[in-house]
Amino acid sequence: MPTKFNTTFAEKVCFLLIIFMMAFLFYVCGYKLFNHLTPTVDTFNFRDIVTFSVSITSLFLALMLYSDWREKYVAESLDKDLREIKALVSDINFIVNRFPTTQNEIHVGEREEFFKIFWKLRVLNSNIKYADLNALNAEVDLFLTTSHGFINAMQDDFNNQYMSISERSKVMFDSINDLIETYRKENLKILN
């Protein structure tokens, strides 16, 4: 995969070259000053100058790479979490829209599946609070609470409420998907 050379990369290379030159000049001036104050027989060694300059430059390079790596890692992690939230919301919406009217064992199993997904989504939603996604957190919390109510209402009185529950679930699902895609697009700008 080819590396993208954008302005930030060029700026970083220029910054490192400036640091290298400053360290080079600092070493030369320091050597001349020291030699002037205390005359010695030491020779001026070019390898020592380059070694000193490279060691100073490598410190700045390490600091710059560390900050970029961390920012990219957080953005990738957040994108993964957002995609997983989207998938879990879709699964819950699917279960709500196909929840059966009877109480046989197969349908009880679907209810168990709903609660497994429900708790995964609850935990995942609490994990993204660090990213200041307050609107998404609130929307997912509302979706979880409402979908739990949907399942209970459909189990108790399925025939009278199914259509309104199905329509409300679709509206909430679409709203959350739009919000997730908005946050993912903003987050992907950090990765590029």
Secondary structure, 3 states (H helix, E strand, C coil): CCCCCCHHHHHHHHHHHHHHHHHHHHHHHHHHHHHHHCCCCCCCCHHHHHHHHHHHHHHHHHHHHHHHHHHHHHHHHHHHHHHHHHHHHHHHHHHHHHCCCCCCHHHHHHHHHHHHHHHHHHHHHHHHHHHCCHHHHHHHHHHHHHHHHHHHHHHHHHHHHHHHHHHHHHHHHHHHHHHHHHHHHHHHHHHC
